[in-house]
Amino acid sequence: MLSAGGFPVKLSPNFTLPPLVPQDLRLFDLLRMAHTVTAVAFFALTLGHFSAALIHAFIRRDGVFSAMGFGKDDGV
């Protein structure tokens, strides 16, 4: 994404990665939008998973949350 925007990618003060794609503002905009959509989708997935865990722990109280935790001996 950075190389499409014309920004250098520096790994250290003495080492800069070569551009992976040619500088193109339309490609930069597309990659930036794809990055944003992916980040929001990942955040929604994480938030949904956390919410489901809390529902199992405090509302349903069906033992699913405690089965995922540490320190429980299930006899295996």
PDB file with one MODEL, atoms N, CA, C and O in Angstrom:
MODEL        1
ATOM      1  N   MET A   1       0.832  -1.176   0.000  1.00  0.00           N
ATOM      2  CA  MET A   1       0.000   0.000   0.000  1.00  0.00           C
ATOM      3  C   MET A   1       0.881   1.245   0.000  1.00  0.00           C
ATOM      4  O   MET A   1       0.617   2.187  -0.747  1.00  0.00           O
ATOM      5  N   LEU A   2       1.920   1.260   0.827  1.00  0.00           N
ATOM      6  CA  LEU A   2       2.762   2.446   0.890  1.00  0.00           C
ATOM      7  C   LEU A   2       3.522   2.695  -0.407  1.00  0.00           C
ATOM      8  O   LEU A   2       3.684   3.838  -0.834  1.00  0.00           O
ATOM      9  N   SER A   3       3.987   1.614  -1.028  1.00  0.00           N
ATOM     10  CA  SER A   3       4.737   1.816  -2.272  1.00  0.00           C
ATOM     11  C   SER A   3       3.831   2.348  -3.383  1.00  0.00           C
ATOM     12  O   SER A   3       4.302   3.078  -4.254  1.00  0.00           O
ATOM     13  N   ALA A   4       2.550   2.001  -3.372  1.00  0.00           N
ATOM     14  CA  ALA A   4       1.618   2.545  -4.362  1.00  0.00           C
ATOM     15  C   ALA A   4       1.384   4.033  -4.131  1.00  0.00           C
ATOM     16  O   ALA A   4       1.089   4.773  -5.069  1.00  0.00           O
ATOM     17  N   GLY A   5       1.515   4.467  -2.886  1.00  0.00           N
ATOM     18  CA  GLY A   5       1.354   5.884  -2.578  1.00  0.00           C
ATOM     19  C   GLY A   5       2.622   6.692  -2.762  1.00  0.00           C
ATOM     20  O   GLY A   5       2.604   7.916  -2.629  1.00  0.00           O
ATOM     21  N   GLY A   6       3.735   6.013  -3.069  1.00  0.00           N
ATOM     22  CA  GLY A   6       4.985   6.716  -3.269  1.00  0.00           C
ATOM     23  C   GLY A   6       5.765   6.935  -1.988  1.00  0.00           C
ATOM     24  O   GLY A   6       6.704   7.731  -1.967  1.00  0.00           O
ATOM     25  N   PHE A   7       5.394   6.245  -0.918  1.00  0.00           N
ATOM     26  CA  PHE A   7       6.089   6.386   0.356  1.00  0.00           C
ATOM     27  C   PHE A   7       7.129   5.273   0.500  1.00  0.00           C
ATOM     28  O   PHE A   7       6.819   4.114   0.224  1.00  0.00           O
ATOM     29  N   PRO A   8       8.345   5.591   0.922  1.00  0.00           N
ATOM     30  CA  PRO A   8       9.351   4.548   1.100  1.00  0.00           C
ATOM     31  C   PRO A   8       9.059   3.731   2.359  1.00  0.00           C
ATOM     32  O   PRO A   8       8.553   4.254   3.351  1.00  0.00           O
ATOM     33  N   VAL A   9       9.388   2.439   2.298  1.00  0.00           N
ATOM     34  CA  VAL A   9       9.210   1.551   3.448  1.00  0.00           C
ATOM     35  C   VAL A   9      10.594   1.282   4.024  1.00  0.00           C
ATOM     36  O   VAL A   9      11.381   0.536   3.441  1.00  0.00           O
ATOM     37  N   LYS A  10      10.890   1.893   5.172  1.00  0.00           N
ATOM     38  CA  LYS A  10      12.199   1.757   5.801  1.00  0.00           C
ATOM     39  C   LYS A  10      12.121   0.732   6.920  1.00  0.00           C
ATOM     40  O   LYS A  10      11.301   0.852   7.830  1.00  0.00           O
ATOM     41  N   LEU A  11      12.980  -0.271   6.846  1.00  0.00           N
ATOM     42  CA  LEU A  11      13.074  -1.255   7.907  1.00  0.00           C
ATOM     43  C   LEU A  11      14.108  -0.850   8.940  1.00  0.00           C
ATOM     44  O   LEU A  11      14.000  -1.226  10.107  1.00  0.00           O
ATOM     45  N   SER A  12      15.088  -0.102   8.534  1.00  0.00           N
ATOM     46  CA  SER A  12      16.103   0.458   9.423  1.00  0.00           C
ATOM     47  C   SER A  12      16.605   1.734   8.767  1.00  0.00           C
ATOM     48  O   SER A  12      16.263   2.007   7.616  1.00  0.00           O
ATOM     49  N   PRO A  13      17.406   2.518   9.472  1.00  0.00           N
ATOM     50  CA  PRO A  13      17.900   3.756   8.842  1.00  0.00           C
ATOM     51  C   PRO A  13      18.723   3.508   7.575  1.00  0.00           C
ATOM     52  O   PRO A  13      18.813   4.379   6.710  1.00  0.00           O
ATOM     53  N   ASN A  14      19.323   2.316   7.468  1.00  0.00           N
ATOM     54  CA  ASN A  14      20.168   2.043   6.317  1.00  0.00           C
ATOM     55  C   ASN A  14      19.527   1.121   5.282  1.00  0.00           C
ATOM     56  O   ASN A  14      20.137   0.848   4.248  1.00  0.00           O
ATOM     57  N   PHE A  15      18.316   0.636   5.536  1.00  0.00           N
ATOM     58  CA  PHE A  15      17.707  -0.328   4.623  1.00  0.00           C
ATOM     59  C   PHE A  15      16.282   0.078   4.285  1.00  0.00           C
ATOM     60  O   PHE A  15      15.422   0.164   5.161  1.00  0.00           O
ATOM     61  N   THR A  16      16.045   0.327   3.001  1.00  0.00           N
ATOM     62  CA  THR A  16      14.714   0.668   2.503  1.00  0.00           C
ATOM     63  C   THR A  16      14.283  -0.408   1.511  1.00  0.00           C
ATOM     64  O   THR A  16      15.042  -0.778   0.616  1.00  0.00           O
ATOM     65  N   LEU A  17      13.061  -0.904   1.677  1.00  0.00           N
ATOM     66  CA  LEU A  17      12.552  -1.915   0.753  1.00  0.00           C
ATOM     67  C   LEU A  17      12.326  -1.313  -0.625  1.00  0.00           C
ATOM     68  O   LEU A  17      11.933  -0.151  -0.736  1.00  0.00           O
ATOM     69  N   PRO A  18      12.568  -2.083  -1.669  1.00  0.00           N
ATOM     70  CA  PRO A  18      12.243  -1.573  -3.003  1.00  0.00           C
ATOM     71  C   PRO A  18      10.717  -1.528  -3.177  1.00  0.00           C
ATOM     72  O   PRO A  18      10.004  -2.280  -2.512  1.00  0.00           O
ATOM     73  N   PRO A  19      10.215  -0.670  -4.049  1.00  0.00           N
ATOM     74  CA  PRO A  19       8.760  -0.603  -4.261  1.00  0.00           C
ATOM     75  C   PRO A  19       8.219  -1.925  -4.804  1.00  0.00           C
ATOM     76  O   PRO A  19       8.791  -2.513  -5.722  1.00  0.00           O
ATOM     77  N   LEU A  20       7.110  -2.381  -4.224  1.00  0.00           N
ATOM     78  CA  LEU A  20       6.485  -3.624  -4.675  1.00  0.00           C
ATOM     79  C   LEU A  20       5.595  -3.410  -5.887  1.00  0.00           C
ATOM     80  O   LEU A  20       5.464  -4.291  -6.737  1.00  0.00           O
ATOM     81  N   VAL A  21       4.994  -2.251  -5.960  1.00  0.00           N
ATOM     82  CA  VAL A  21       4.130  -1.895  -7.096  1.00  0.00           C
ATOM     83  C   VAL A  21       4.507  -0.488  -7.540  1.00  0.00           C
ATOM     84  O   VAL A  21       5.052   0.284  -6.751  1.00  0.00           O
ATOM     85  N   PRO A  22       4.224  -0.148  -8.786  1.00  0.00           N
ATOM     86  CA  PRO A  22       4.531   1.227  -9.219  1.00  0.00           C
ATOM     87  C   PRO A  22       3.639   2.240  -8.504  1.00  0.00           C
ATOM     88  O   PRO A  22       2.545   1.912  -8.044  1.00  0.00           O
ATOM     89  N   GLN A  23       4.125   3.465  -8.423  1.00  0.00           N
ATOM     90  CA  GLN A  23       3.351   4.518  -7.767  1.00  0.00           C
ATOM     91  C   GLN A  23       2.104   4.810  -8.585  1.00  0.00           C
ATOM     92  O   GLN A  23       2.191   5.178  -9.756  1.00  0.00           O
ATOM     93  N   ASP A  24       0.939   4.644  -7.959  1.00  0.00           N
ATOM     94  CA  ASP A  24      -0.339   4.843  -8.632  1.00  0.00           C
ATOM     95  C   ASP A  24      -1.352   5.257  -7.572  1.00  0.00           C
ATOM     96  O   ASP A  24      -1.657   4.479  -6.669  1.00  0.00           O
ATOM     97  N   LEU A  25      -1.868   6.457  -7.673  1.00  0.00           N
ATOM     98  CA  LEU A  25      -2.785   6.960  -6.647  1.00  0.00           C
ATOM     99  C   LEU A  25      -4.110   6.211  -6.618  1.00  0.00           C
ATOM    100  O   LEU A  25      -4.701   6.052  -5.550  1.00  0.00           O
ATOM    101  N   ARG A  26      -4.587   5.747  -7.768  1.00  0.00           N
ATOM    102  CA  ARG A  26      -5.834   4.969  -7.772  1.00  0.00           C
ATOM    103  C   ARG A  26      -5.640   3.634  -7.063  1.00  0.00           C
ATOM    104  O   ARG A  26      -6.510   3.194  -6.312  1.00  0.00           O
ATOM    105  N   LEU A  27      -4.489   2.986  -7.304  1.00  0.00           N
ATOM    106  CA  LEU A  27      -4.191   1.732  -6.617  1.00  0.00           C
ATOM    107  C   LEU A  27      -4.025   1.972  -5.119  1.00  0.00           C
ATOM    108  O   LEU A  27      -4.479   1.168  -4.305  1.00  0.00           O
ATOM    109  N   PHE A  28      -3.372   3.079  -4.756  1.00  0.00           N
ATOM    110  CA  PHE A  28      -3.212   3.431  -3.350  1.00  0.00           C
ATOM    111  C   PHE A  28      -4.573   3.607  -2.677  1.00  0.00           C
ATOM    112  O   PHE A  28      -4.786   3.106  -1.573  1.00  0.00           O
ATOM    113  N   ASP A  29      -5.487   4.309  -3.330  1.00  0.00           N
ATOM    114  CA  ASP A  29      -6.831   4.497  -2.773  1.00  0.00           C
ATOM    115  C   ASP A  29      -7.559   3.163  -2.619  1.00  0.00           C
ATOM    116  O   ASP A  29      -8.223   2.930  -1.609  1.00  0.00           O
ATOM    117  N   LEU A  30      -7.436   2.296  -3.611  1.00  0.00           N
ATOM    118  CA  LEU A  30      -8.079   0.985  -3.555  1.00  0.00           C
ATOM    119  C   LEU A  30      -7.506   0.140  -2.416  1.00  0.00           C
ATOM    120  O   LEU A  30      -8.254  -0.479  -1.660  1.00  0.00           O
ATOM    121  N   LEU A  31      -6.192   0.119  -2.300  1.00  0.00           N
ATOM    122  CA  LEU A  31      -5.564  -0.669  -1.230  1.00  0.00           C
ATOM    123  C   LEU A  31      -5.886  -0.098   0.150  1.00  0.00           C
ATOM    124  O   LEU A  31      -6.075  -0.845   1.110  1.00  0.00           O
ATOM    125  N   ARG A  32      -5.947   1.209   0.240  1.00  0.00           N
ATOM    126  CA  ARG A  32      -6.284   1.827   1.530  1.00  0.00           C
ATOM    127  C   ARG A  32      -7.723   1.499   1.938  1.00  0.00           C
ATOM    128  O   ARG A  32      -7.997   1.228   3.108  1.00  0.00           O
ATOM    129  N   MET A  33      -8.640   1.526   0.964  1.00  0.00           N
ATOM    130  CA  MET A  33     -10.037   1.170   1.255  1.00  0.00           C
ATOM    131  C   MET A  33     -10.141  -0.301   1.642  1.00  0.00           C
ATOM    132  O   MET A  33     -10.865  -0.643   2.577  1.00  0.00           O
ATOM    133  N   ALA A  34      -9.426  -1.174   0.934  1.00  0.00           N
ATOM    134  CA  ALA A  34      -9.447  -2.603   1.274  1.00  0.00           C
ATOM    135  C   ALA A  34      -8.886  -2.831   2.670  1.00  0.00           C
ATOM    136  O   ALA A  34      -9.393  -3.674   3.410  1.00  0.00           O
ATOM    137  N   HIS A  35      -7.850  -2.093   3.037  1.00  0.00           N
ATOM    138  CA  HIS A  35      -7.269  -2.205   4.373  1.00  0.00           C
ATOM    139  C   HIS A  35      -8.271  -1.767   5.430  1.00  0.00           C
ATOM    140  O   HIS A  35      -8.399  -2.414   6.469  1.00  0.00           O
ATOM    141  N   THR A  36      -8.977  -0.685   5.176  1.00  0.00           N
ATOM    142  CA  THR A  36      -9.978  -0.178   6.117  1.00  0.00           C
ATOM    143  C   THR A  36     -11.126  -1.164   6.282  1.00  0.00           C
ATOM    144  O   THR A  36     -11.541  -1.451   7.405  1.00  0.00           O
ATOM    145  N   VAL A  37     -11.638  -1.683   5.180  1.00  0.00           N
ATOM    146  CA  VAL A  37     -12.760  -2.636   5.241  1.00  0.00           C
ATOM    147  C   VAL A  37     -12.343  -3.901   5.987  1.00  0.00           C
ATOM    148  O   VAL A  37     -13.101  -4.419   6.807  1.00  0.00           O
ATOM    149  N   THR A  38     -11.146  -4.395   5.706  1.00  0.00           N
ATOM    150  CA  THR A  38     -10.660  -5.593   6.389  1.00  0.00           C
ATOM    151  C   THR A  38     -10.482  -5.337   7.884  1.00  0.00           C
ATOM    152  O   THR A  38     -10.823  -6.192   8.702  1.00  0.00           O
ATOM    153  N   ALA A  39      -9.958  -4.179   8.245  1.00  0.00           N
ATOM    154  CA  ALA A  39      -9.768  -3.853   9.657  1.00  0.00           C
ATOM    155  C   ALA A  39     -11.099  -3.761  10.393  1.00  0.00           C
ATOM    156  O   ALA A  39     -11.230  -4.268  11.506  1.00  0.00           O
ATOM    157  N   VAL A  40     -12.082  -3.119   9.779  1.00  0.00           N
ATOM    158  CA  VAL A  40     -13.405  -2.998  10.416  1.00  0.00           C
ATOM    159  C   VAL A  40     -14.065  -4.368  10.536  1.00  0.00           C
ATOM    160  O   VAL A  40     -14.692  -4.661  11.554  1.00  0.00           O
ATOM    161  N   ALA A  41     -13.934  -5.214   9.510  1.00  0.00           N
ATOM    162  CA  ALA A  41     -14.514  -6.558   9.572  1.00  0.00           C
ATOM    163  C   ALA A  41     -13.850  -7.397  10.664  1.00  0.00           C
ATOM    164  O   ALA A  41     -14.528  -8.128  11.385  1.00  0.00           O
ATOM    165  N   PHE A  42     -12.531  -7.293  10.785  1.00  0.00           N
ATOM    166  CA  PHE A  42     -11.828  -8.030  11.833  1.00  0.00           C
ATOM    167  C   PHE A  42     -12.236  -7.534  13.215  1.00  0.00           C
ATOM    168  O   PHE A  42     -12.406  -8.336  14.134  1.00  0.00           O
ATOM    169  N   PHE A  43     -12.394  -6.222  13.372  1.00  0.00           N
ATOM    170  CA  PHE A  43     -12.845  -5.673  14.653  1.00  0.00           C
ATOM    171  C   PHE A  43     -14.255  -6.157  14.983  1.00  0.00           C
ATOM    172  O   PHE A  43     -14.530  -6.508  16.131  1.00  0.00           O
ATOM    173  N   ALA A  44     -15.151  -6.182  13.999  1.00  0.00           N
ATOM    174  CA  ALA A  44     -16.516  -6.658  14.228  1.00  0.00           C
ATOM    175  C   ALA A  44     -16.525  -8.136  14.599  1.00  0.00           C
ATOM    176  O   ALA A  44     -17.295  -8.550  15.466  1.00  0.00           O
ATOM    177  N   LEU A  45     -15.685  -8.931  13.959  1.00  0.00           N
ATOM    178  CA  LEU A  45     -15.577 -10.346  14.284  1.00  0.00           C
ATOM    179  C   LEU A  45     -15.078 -10.542  15.711  1.00  0.00           C
ATOM    180  O   LEU A  45     -15.607 -11.374  16.448  1.00  0.00           O
ATOM    181  N   THR A  46     -14.065  -9.780  16.098  1.00  0.00           N
ATOM    182  CA  THR A  46     -13.526  -9.873  17.456  1.00  0.00           C
ATOM    183  C   THR A  46     -14.560  -9.427  18.485  1.00  0.00           C
ATOM    184  O   THR A  46     -14.734 -10.080  19.514  1.00  0.00           O
ATOM    185  N   LEU A  47     -15.238  -8.334  18.215  1.00  0.00           N
ATOM    186  CA  LEU A  47     -16.262  -7.831  19.134  1.00  0.00           C
ATOM    187  C   LEU A  47     -17.424  -8.817  19.258  1.00  0.00           C
ATOM    188  O   LEU A  47     -17.948  -9.022  20.353  1.00  0.00           O
ATOM    189  N   GLY A  48     -17.827  -9.424  18.153  1.00  0.00           N
ATOM    190  CA  GLY A  48     -18.897 -10.421  18.201  1.00  0.00           C
ATOM    191  C   GLY A  48     -18.501 -11.651  18.994  1.00  0.00           C
ATOM    192  O   GLY A  48     -19.306 -12.194  19.750  1.00  0.00           O
ATOM    193  N   HIS A  49     -17.265 -12.091  18.825  1.00  0.00           N
ATOM    194  CA  HIS A  49     -16.790 -13.260  19.562  1.00  0.00           C
ATOM    195  C   HIS A  49     -16.719 -12.961  21.057  1.00  0.00           C
ATOM    196  O   HIS A  49     -17.122 -13.786  21.877  1.00  0.00           O
ATOM    197  N   PHE A  50     -16.210 -11.789  21.408  1.00  0.00           N
ATOM    198  CA  PHE A  50     -16.140 -11.384  22.812  1.00  0.00           C
ATOM    199  C   PHE A  50     -17.539 -11.265  23.416  1.00  0.00           C
ATOM    200  O   PHE A  50     -17.764 -11.677  24.554  1.00  0.00           O
ATOM    201  N   SER A  51     -18.473 -10.703  22.656  1.00  0.00           N
ATOM    202  CA  SER A  51     -19.854 -10.567  23.136  1.00  0.00           C
ATOM    203  C   SER A  51     -20.499 -11.931  23.350  1.00  0.00           C
ATOM    204  O   SER A  51     -21.208 -12.136  24.335  1.00  0.00           O
ATOM    205  N   ALA A  52     -20.257 -12.861  22.434  1.00  0.00           N
ATOM    206  CA  ALA A  52     -20.818 -14.204  22.590  1.00  0.00           C
ATOM    207  C   ALA A  52     -20.240 -14.898  23.822  1.00  0.00           C
ATOM    208  O   ALA A  52     -20.954 -15.610  24.529  1.00  0.00           O
ATOM    209  N   ALA A  53     -18.951 -14.690  24.079  1.00  0.00           N
ATOM    210  CA  ALA A  53     -18.342 -15.280  25.271  1.00  0.00           C
ATOM    211  C   ALA A  53     -18.975 -14.711  26.538  1.00  0.00           C
ATOM    212  O   ALA A  53     -19.237 -15.453  27.485  1.00  0.00           O
ATOM    213  N   LEU A  54     -19.221 -13.409  26.564  1.00  0.00           N
ATOM    214  CA  LEU A  54     -19.851 -12.806  27.737  1.00  0.00           C
ATOM    215  C   LEU A  54     -21.299 -13.266  27.897  1.00  0.00           C
ATOM    216  O   LEU A  54     -21.773 -13.432  29.021  1.00  0.00           O
ATOM    217  N   ILE A  55     -21.994 -13.471  26.804  1.00  0.00           N
ATOM    218  CA  ILE A  55     -23.373 -13.977  26.883  1.00  0.00           C
ATOM    219  C   ILE A  55     -23.375 -15.374  27.492  1.00  0.00           C
ATOM    220  O   ILE A  55     -24.215 -15.683  28.338  1.00  0.00           O
ATOM    221  N   HIS A  56     -22.433 -16.226  27.063  1.00  0.00           N
ATOM    222  CA  HIS A  56     -22.350 -17.569  27.636  1.00  0.00           C
ATOM    223  C   HIS A  56     -21.961 -17.521  29.115  1.00  0.00           C
ATOM    224  O   HIS A  56     -22.412 -18.353  29.902  1.00  0.00           O
ATOM    225  N   ALA A  57     -21.129 -16.556  29.492  1.00  0.00           N
ATOM    226  CA  ALA A  57     -20.655 -16.486  30.870  1.00  0.00           C
ATOM    227  C   ALA A  57     -21.705 -15.934  31.829  1.00  0.00           C
ATOM    228  O   ALA A  57     -21.881 -16.468  32.924  1.00  0.00           O
ATOM    229  N   PHE A  58     -22.404 -14.872  31.433  1.00  0.00           N
ATOM    230  CA  PHE A  58     -23.242 -14.155  32.391  1.00  0.00           C
ATOM    231  C   PHE A  58     -24.742 -14.289  32.157  1.00  0.00           C
ATOM    232  O   PHE A  58     -25.515 -14.061  33.088  1.00  0.00           O
ATOM    233  N   ILE A  59     -25.179 -14.644  30.975  1.00  0.00           N
ATOM    234  CA  ILE A  59     -26.619 -14.734  30.709  1.00  0.00           C
ATOM    235  C   ILE A  59     -27.072 -16.186  30.643  1.00  0.00           C
ATOM    236  O   ILE A  59     -27.971 -16.598  31.377  1.00  0.00           O
ATOM    237  N   ARG A  60     -26.442 -16.963  29.757  1.00  0.00           N
ATOM    238  CA  ARG A  60     -26.862 -18.364  29.602  1.00  0.00           C
ATOM    239  C   ARG A  60     -26.346 -19.253  30.725  1.00  0.00           C
ATOM    240  O   ARG A  60     -27.030 -20.185  31.147  1.00  0.00           O
ATOM    241  N   ARG A  61     -25.152 -18.970  31.204  1.00  0.00           N
ATOM    242  CA  ARG A  61     -24.512 -19.754  32.271  1.00  0.00           C
ATOM    243  C   ARG A  61     -24.599 -21.252  31.983  1.00  0.00           C
ATOM    244  O   ARG A  61     -25.003 -22.046  32.832  1.00  0.00           O
ATOM    245  N   ASP A  62     -24.207 -21.613  30.757  1.00  0.00           N
ATOM    246  CA  ASP A  62     -24.323 -23.002  30.326  1.00  0.00           C
ATOM    247  C   ASP A  62     -23.015 -23.784  30.398  1.00  0.00           C
ATOM    248  O   ASP A  62     -22.959 -24.924  29.937  1.00  0.00           O
ATOM    249  N   GLY A  63     -21.965 -23.198  30.964  1.00  0.00           N
ATOM    250  CA  GLY A  63     -20.709 -23.905  31.132  1.00  0.00           C
ATOM    251  C   GLY A  63     -19.754 -23.791  29.952  1.00  0.00           C
ATOM    252  O   GLY A  63     -18.630 -24.288  30.022  1.00  0.00           O
ATOM    253  N   VAL A  64     -20.178 -23.151  28.878  1.00  0.00           N
ATOM    254  CA  VAL A  64     -19.307 -23.021  27.711  1.00  0.00           C
ATOM    255  C   VAL A  64     -18.119 -22.124  28.030  1.00  0.00           C
ATOM    256  O   VAL A  64     -16.992 -22.430  27.640  1.00  0.00           O
ATOM    257  N   PHE A  65     -18.351 -21.039  28.723  1.00  0.00           N
ATOM    258  CA  PHE A  65     -17.274 -20.110  29.053  1.00  0.00           C
ATOM    259  C   PHE A  65     -16.255 -20.758  29.981  1.00  0.00           C
ATOM    260  O   PHE A  65     -15.051 -20.607  29.775  1.00  0.00           O
ATOM    261  N   SER A  66     -16.709 -21.462  30.975  1.00  0.00           N
ATOM    262  CA  SER A  66     -15.775 -22.107  31.894  1.00  0.00           C
ATOM    263  C   SER A  66     -15.042 -23.261  31.229  1.00  0.00           C
ATOM    264  O   SER A  66     -13.922 -23.573  31.632  1.00  0.00           O
ATOM    265  N   ALA A  67     -15.620 -23.898  30.240  1.00  0.00           N
ATOM    266  CA  ALA A  67     -14.937 -24.971  29.523  1.00  0.00           C
ATOM    267  C   ALA A  67     -13.786 -24.426  28.681  1.00  0.00           C
ATOM    268  O   ALA A  67     -12.832 -25.153  28.402  1.00  0.00           O
ATOM    269  N   MET A  68     -13.861 -23.161  28.272  1.00  0.00           N
ATOM    270  CA  MET A  68     -12.794 -22.548  27.485  1.00  0.00           C
ATOM    271  C   MET A  68     -11.676 -22.015  28.349  1.00  0.00           C
ATOM    272  O   MET A  68     -10.588 -21.749  27.837  1.00  0.00           O
ATOM    273  N   GLY A  69     -11.902 -21.848  29.651  1.00  0.00           N
ATOM    274  CA  GLY A  69     -10.919 -21.227  30.525  1.00  0.00           C
ATOM    275  C   GLY A  69      -9.805 -22.166  30.942  1.00  0.00           C
ATOM    276  O   GLY A  69      -9.832 -23.361  30.646  1.00  0.00           O
ATOM    277  N   PHE A  70      -8.828 -21.605  31.632  1.00  0.00           N
ATOM    278  CA  PHE A  70      -7.696 -22.358  32.139  1.00  0.00           C
ATOM    279  C   PHE A  70      -8.000 -22.863  33.541  1.00  0.00           C
ATOM    280  O   PHE A  70      -8.808 -22.277  34.262  1.00  0.00           O
ATOM    281  N   GLY A  71      -7.354 -23.941  33.914  1.00  0.00           N
ATOM    282  CA  GLY A  71      -7.428 -24.432  35.274  1.00  0.00           C
ATOM    283  C   GLY A  71      -8.575 -25.370  35.566  1.00  0.00           C
ATOM    284  O   GLY A  71      -8.686 -25.859  36.690  1.00  0.00           O
ATOM    285  N   LYS A  72      -9.419 -25.637  34.613  1.00  0.00           N
ATOM    286  CA  LYS A  72     -10.522 -26.546  34.855  1.00  0.00           C
ATOM    287  C   LYS A  72     -10.103 -27.934  34.449  1.00  0.00           C
ATOM    288  O   LYS A  72      -9.628 -28.151  33.334  1.00  0.00           O
ATOM    289  N   ASP A  73     -10.277 -28.874  35.355  1.00  0.00           N
ATOM    290  CA  ASP A  73      -9.930 -30.274  35.070  1.00  0.00           C
ATOM    291  C   ASP A  73     -11.180 -30.953  34.557  1.00  0.00           C
ATOM    292  O   ASP A  73     -12.158 -31.110  35.288  1.00  0.00           O
ATOM    293  N   ASP A  74     -11.147 -31.361  33.281  1.00  0.00           N
ATOM    294  CA  ASP A  74     -12.318 -31.996  32.688  1.00  0.00           C
ATOM    295  C   ASP A  74     -12.231 -33.508  32.740  1.00  0.00           C
ATOM    296  O   ASP A  74     -13.065 -34.188  32.143  1.00  0.00           O
ATOM    297  N   GLY A  75     -11.235 -34.059  33.444  1.00  0.00           N
ATOM    298  CA  GLY A  75     -11.148 -35.504  33.616  1.00  0.00           C
ATOM    299  C   GLY A  75     -10.480 -36.233  32.485  1.00  0.00           C
ATOM    300  O   GLY A  75     -10.527 -37.462  32.438  1.00  0.00           O
ATOM    301  N   VAL A  76      -9.864 -35.527  31.582  1.00  0.00           N
ATOM    302  CA  VAL A  76      -9.203 -36.205  30.456  1.00  0.00           C
ATOM    303  C   VAL A  76      -7.754 -36.433  30.777  1.00  0.00           C
ATOM    304  O   VAL A  76      -7.021 -36.990  29.960  1.00  0.00           O
TER     305      VAL A  76
ENDMDL
END
